[in-house]
């Protein structure tokens, strides 16, 4: 009798343990089903910690699929590669396309004909008009005014976020910002200036748009561009328009009124265009002229700026001709 009871007790314990193990296995399986997967769309460094200061422990090539274990911060995912190596990669969408198993992307139905554009801006080229009733997948909200979408036919582009155009179902995500290296603590002013210029130069060719959205880097006007370069590189947030930026430089006590006194990285301010020759500016009092343009001085008589779409967006120009005549003053953001 005692032997039978012992067998029953042991059996019950085995059954309980087995049930617990199965429950854990099912839970683990469910967890796996919700793990995010990412496909590498441009080769990216695998680092030892979630920072650009982390040592490079590998390189994940284009087309590779990784498991995203967590988003460690705004700029890095903790991932596991198909070979089992764990590390950190950039969250920038130019490197990785992230999808969640089972899919929970927001969707939309066009309720009023809307333009599908090639950029998240009204300056973007119209790809086609999406007619009422068209269904789209909302990939992300690129800025305050545009969604990145994909139609059922696989056509990708950007449409207005206005509720008069789309009826949305599900949660819309916003893109993670691309990380930009920050100068080391205690870095010299010159090192910071080089970081600003390096950041500005990566936007060469970005289209010009007057009154551009300050929350996206798809397009820039002149003041938006210099503001972005300083904010992204060293965390200094300048005023949003060129005239206020000019006042800020004067209030900061660094304004200079001779082009010969300009230093690399200085902001430079200009009056409106009045002609291409010196005679067009004869009798013009610079002290009463309004600022209509701003750029970043590179040294050697060159300026990094954006002026118009026809001139090529963000570009480098010589401070000659009308630029020389239009010059009002410049000055350093940093002391």
C-alpha positions as CSV (number, residue, x, y, z in Angstrom):
1,X,0.0,0.0,0.0
2,X,2.8,2.4,1.0
3,X,4.6,1.5,-2.3
4,X,1.5,2.3,-4.3
5,X,1.1,5.6,-2.5
6,X,4.7,6.5,-3.3
7,X,4.2,5.8,-6.9
8,X,1.1,8.0,-7.0
9,X,2.9,10.8,-5.3
10,X,5.9,10.6,-7.6
11,X,3.6,10.4,-10.6
12,X,1.8,13.5,-9.5
13,X,5.0,15.4,-9.0
14,X,6.2,14.4,-12.5
15,X,2.9,15.5,-14.0
16,X,3.0,18.8,-12.2
17,X,6.6,19.4,-13.3
18,X,5.7,18.4,-16.8
19,X,2.7,20.8,-16.8
20,X,4.8,23.6,-15.5
21,X,7.6,23.0,-18.0
22,X,5.0,22.9,-20.8
23,X,3.4,26.1,-19.6
24,X,6.8,27.7,-19.6
25,X,7.5,26.4,-23.0
26,X,4.2,27.7,-24.4
27,X,5.0,31.1,-22.7
28,X,8.4,31.1,-24.2
29,X,7.0,30.2,-27.6
30,X,4.5,33.1,-27.3
31,X,7.3,35.4,-26.4
32,X,9.3,34.3,-29.4
33,X,6.3,35.0,-31.6
34,X,6.3,38.7,-30.5
35,X,10.0,39.2,-30.8
36,X,11.0,41.8,-33.3
37,X,13.0,40.9,-36.3
38,X,15.1,43.3,-38.3
39,X,16.5,43.1,-41.8
40,X,19.7,44.9,-42.5
41,X,19.3,47.1,-45.6
42,X,22.8,48.7,-45.5
43,X,25.8,47.1,-43.8
44,X,26.2,48.3,-40.2
45,X,28.7,48.0,-37.4
46,X,28.0,45.7,-34.5
47,X,29.2,47.4,-31.3
48,X,30.0,46.3,-27.7
49,X,27.7,48.9,-26.1
50,X,24.9,51.2,-27.2
51,X,27.1,54.1,-28.2
52,X,29.3,55.2,-31.0
53,X,32.2,54.9,-28.4
54,X,31.5,51.2,-28.2
55,X,34.2,49.0,-29.8
56,X,33.3,47.4,-33.1
57,X,32.9,43.6,-32.6
58,X,31.6,42.8,-36.0
59,X,29.9,43.9,-39.2
60,X,26.4,42.9,-40.1
61,X,26.0,42.8,-43.9
62,X,23.1,43.9,-46.1
63,X,20.3,41.3,-46.2
64,X,21.1,39.8,-42.8
65,X,18.3,39.2,-40.4
66,X,18.8,39.9,-36.7
67,X,16.6,39.4,-33.6
68,X,16.0,42.7,-31.7
69,X,16.3,42.0,-28.0
70,X,15.5,45.6,-26.9
71,X,15.8,49.2,-27.9
72,X,18.6,50.3,-25.5
73,X,18.2,54.1,-26.2
74,X,17.0,56.4,-29.0
75,X,20.0,55.4,-31.2
76,X,20.8,51.8,-30.6
77,X,19.1,48.3,-30.7
78,X,20.5,45.4,-28.8
79,X,20.4,42.5,-31.3
80,X,21.4,38.9,-31.8
81,X,22.8,37.9,-35.2
82,X,21.9,34.6,-36.9
83,X,25.4,33.4,-35.8
84,X,24.4,34.0,-32.2
85,X,26.6,37.1,-31.6
86,X,24.9,39.7,-29.3
87,X,25.7,43.4,-29.7
88,X,24.3,46.9,-30.6
89,X,23.5,48.4,-33.9
90,X,22.1,51.8,-35.0
91,X,18.3,52.3,-35.0
92,X,18.6,54.5,-38.1
93,X,16.1,53.3,-40.8
94,X,18.8,53.6,-43.4
95,X,20.5,50.6,-41.8
96,X,17.6,48.4,-40.6
97,X,14.0,47.7,-41.5
98,X,12.1,46.5,-38.4
99,X,9.0,44.3,-38.4
100,X,7.1,42.7,-35.6
101,X,6.0,39.1,-36.0
102,X,2.3,38.9,-36.5
103,X,2.2,42.5,-37.7
104,X,0.6,45.4,-36.0
105,X,1.3,48.2,-38.5
106,X,-1.3,51.0,-38.7
107,X,-3.4,51.0,-41.8
108,X,-5.3,53.8,-43.6
109,X,-8.1,54.2,-46.0
110,X,-8.2,57.3,-48.3
111,X,-11.4,59.2,-47.6
112,X,-10.6,62.1,-49.9
113,X,-8.2,62.0,-52.9
114,X,-4.6,62.7,-51.7
115,X,-1.2,63.2,-53.5
116,X,1.4,60.5,-53.0
117,X,4.8,62.3,-53.0
118,X,8.4,61.1,-53.2
119,X,9.4,63.2,-50.2
120,X,7.7,64.2,-46.9
121,X,7.1,67.7,-48.0
122,X,4.9,69.7,-50.3
123,X,8.0,70.2,-52.3
124,X,8.2,66.5,-53.1
125,X,7.3,65.3,-56.6
126,X,3.8,63.9,-56.9
127,X,4.0,60.2,-57.8
128,X,0.3,59.8,-58.3
129,X,-3.1,60.7,-56.8
130,X,-4.5,58.1,-54.4
131,X,-8.2,58.0,-55.0
132,X,-10.9,57.6,-52.3
133,X,-11.1,54.0,-51.0
134,X,-7.4,53.2,-51.6
135,X,-6.0,51.2,-48.7
136,X,-2.4,51.9,-47.4
137,X,-0.1,50.6,-44.7
138,X,1.3,53.4,-42.6
139,X,5.1,52.7,-42.3
140,X,5.8,55.7,-40.1
141,X,4.9,59.3,-39.4
142,X,7.9,61.0,-41.0
143,X,7.1,64.5,-39.6
144,X,4.2,66.5,-38.3
145,X,2.7,66.8,-41.8
146,X,3.4,63.5,-43.7
147,X,3.0,59.8,-43.3
148,X,5.3,57.3,-45.1
149,X,2.9,54.8,-46.7
150,X,2.8,51.7,-48.9
151,X,-0.2,50.9,-51.1
152,X,-1.5,47.4,-51.7
153,X,0.3,47.4,-55.0
154,X,3.6,48.1,-53.3
155,X,3.9,51.7,-54.3
156,X,5.7,53.7,-51.6
157,X,5.7,57.4,-50.8
158,X,4.4,60.1,-48.5
159,X,0.9,61.5,-47.9
160,X,-0.6,64.2,-45.8
161,X,-1.3,63.5,-42.1
162,X,-4.5,65.6,-42.3
163,X,-7.5,63.7,-41.0
164,X,-9.5,64.9,-44.0
165,X,-7.5,62.6,-46.3
166,X,-7.0,59.4,-44.3
167,X,-9.0,57.3,-41.8
168,X,-6.4,55.5,-39.6
169,X,-6.6,52.2,-37.8
170,X,-3.8,51.1,-35.3
171,X,-0.9,52.9,-33.8
172,X,1.4,55.0,-36.0
173,X,5.1,54.9,-35.2
174,X,7.7,57.7,-35.6
175,X,11.2,57.0,-37.0
176,X,14.1,56.9,-34.6
177,X,16.6,59.8,-35.2
178,X,19.9,58.9,-36.7
179,X,22.8,59.1,-34.2
180,X,25.4,61.7,-34.7
181,X,28.8,61.5,-32.9
182,X,29.2,64.0,-30.2
183,X,32.5,65.7,-29.4
184,X,34.3,64.2,-26.4
185,X,33.7,66.0,-23.0
186,X,36.1,68.9,-22.8
187,X,36.6,69.0,-26.6
188,X,38.1,72.3,-27.8
189,X,36.1,74.9,-29.7
190,X,37.8,74.0,-32.9
191,X,36.9,70.3,-32.5
192,X,33.3,71.3,-32.0
193,X,33.3,73.6,-35.0
194,X,34.7,70.7,-37.1
195,X,31.8,68.5,-35.9
196,X,29.3,71.2,-36.9
197,X,30.8,71.4,-40.4
198,X,31.0,67.7,-40.8
199,X,27.3,67.4,-39.8
200,X,26.3,70.2,-42.2
201,X,28.3,68.6,-45.1
202,X,26.5,65.3,-44.8
203,X,23.3,67.2,-46.0
204,X,24.9,68.4,-49.2
205,X,22.3,68.3,-52.0
206,X,19.3,68.2,-49.6
207,X,16.5,70.1,-51.4
208,X,15.6,73.7,-50.4
209,X,12.2,74.6,-49.2
210,X,11.2,78.0,-47.9
211,X,9.6,77.7,-44.4
212,X,10.8,74.1,-44.2
213,X,9.6,71.9,-41.3
214,X,12.0,72.2,-38.4
215,X,11.2,68.6,-37.3
216,X,12.5,66.9,-40.4
217,X,15.7,66.9,-42.5
218,X,14.0,66.1,-45.8
219,X,14.3,69.8,-46.8
220,X,15.8,73.0,-45.4
221,X,15.6,76.7,-45.8
222,X,18.8,78.7,-44.8
223,X,18.1,79.2,-41.1
224,X,16.7,75.7,-40.7
225,X,19.9,74.3,-42.1
226,X,22.4,76.1,-39.9
227,X,20.1,75.4,-36.9
228,X,20.1,71.7,-37.7
229,X,23.9,71.5,-38.1
230,X,24.5,73.1,-34.6
231,X,21.7,71.3,-32.8
232,X,22.5,67.8,-34.2
233,X,26.3,68.1,-33.8
234,X,26.8,69.8,-30.4
235,X,23.3,70.3,-29.0
236,X,23.1,74.1,-29.3
237,X,19.6,75.1,-30.4
238,X,19.7,78.4,-32.3
239,X,16.6,80.5,-33.0
240,X,14.4,79.3,-35.8
241,X,14.8,82.2,-38.3
242,X,17.8,84.1,-39.7
243,X,17.0,87.5,-38.2
244,X,16.7,86.1,-34.7
245,X,19.9,84.1,-35.3
246,X,21.6,87.4,-36.2
247,X,20.3,89.0,-33.1
248,X,21.5,86.0,-31.1
249,X,25.0,86.4,-32.5
250,X,25.1,90.1,-31.6
251,X,23.8,89.4,-28.1
252,X,26.4,86.7,-27.7
253,X,29.0,89.4,-28.3
254,X,30.8,87.8,-31.2
255,X,29.6,89.8,-34.2
256,X,32.2,91.0,-36.7
257,X,31.5,93.3,-39.6
258,X,34.5,92.6,-41.9
259,X,34.7,89.4,-43.9
260,X,38.4,89.4,-43.2
261,X,37.6,88.8,-39.5
262,X,35.4,85.7,-40.1
263,X,36.5,82.4,-38.6
264,X,35.7,78.9,-39.7
265,X,32.3,77.9,-38.4
266,X,31.0,81.4,-38.0
267,X,27.4,82.2,-39.0
268,X,27.3,84.8,-41.8
269,X,24.4,87.0,-42.6
270,X,23.3,88.8,-45.8
271,X,20.8,91.4,-47.0
272,X,18.4,90.9,-49.9
273,X,19.7,90.7,-53.5
274,X,19.8,94.0,-55.3
275,X,22.0,93.2,-58.3
276,X,25.2,91.4,-59.2
277,X,27.4,94.5,-59.4
278,X,28.9,96.7,-56.7
279,X,27.0,99.7,-58.1
280,X,23.7,98.1,-57.2
281,X,24.7,98.5,-53.5
282,X,26.0,102.0,-53.7
283,X,24.4,104.2,-51.1
284,X,22.9,101.2,-49.3
285,X,23.3,101.4,-45.5
286,X,24.0,97.9,-44.1
287,X,22.9,99.1,-40.6
288,X,19.3,99.5,-41.8
289,X,19.1,96.4,-44.0
290,X,17.2,93.4,-42.9
291,X,18.8,89.9,-42.8
292,X,17.4,87.7,-45.5
293,X,20.0,84.9,-45.6
294,X,22.4,83.0,-43.3
295,X,25.1,80.3,-43.9
296,X,28.1,78.7,-42.2
297,X,31.6,80.1,-43.0
298,X,34.1,77.4,-44.0
299,X,37.2,79.6,-44.3
300,X,39.1,80.4,-47.5
301,X,36.2,82.6,-48.7
302,X,33.7,79.8,-48.8
303,X,30.2,79.4,-47.3
304,X,28.1,76.2,-46.6
305,X,24.4,77.1,-47.0
306,X,21.2,76.5,-48.9
307,X,19.6,79.1,-51.1
308,X,17.2,77.7,-53.6
309,X,16.2,74.5,-55.4
310,X,17.6,75.8,-58.7
311,X,21.0,76.3,-57.1
312,X,21.1,72.7,-55.9
313,X,19.9,72.9,-52.3
314,X,22.6,72.6,-49.6
315,X,25.9,73.5,-51.3
316,X,29.3,75.3,-51.0
317,X,29.7,78.7,-52.6
318,X,32.5,81.3,-52.9
319,X,31.9,84.6,-51.1
320,X,32.4,86.6,-54.3
321,X,30.1,88.7,-56.5
322,X,26.8,89.6,-55.0
323,X,27.5,87.6,-51.9
324,X,30.4,89.9,-51.1
325,X,28.2,93.0,-51.6
326,X,25.3,91.5,-49.6
327,X,27.4,90.7,-46.6
328,X,26.1,92.4,-43.3
329,X,28.1,90.7,-40.5
330,X,29.0,87.3,-39.0
331,X,30.0,85.8,-35.7
332,X,30.8,82.7,-33.7
333,X,28.2,80.6,-32.0
334,X,30.9,79.4,-29.6
335,X,33.1,81.5,-27.4
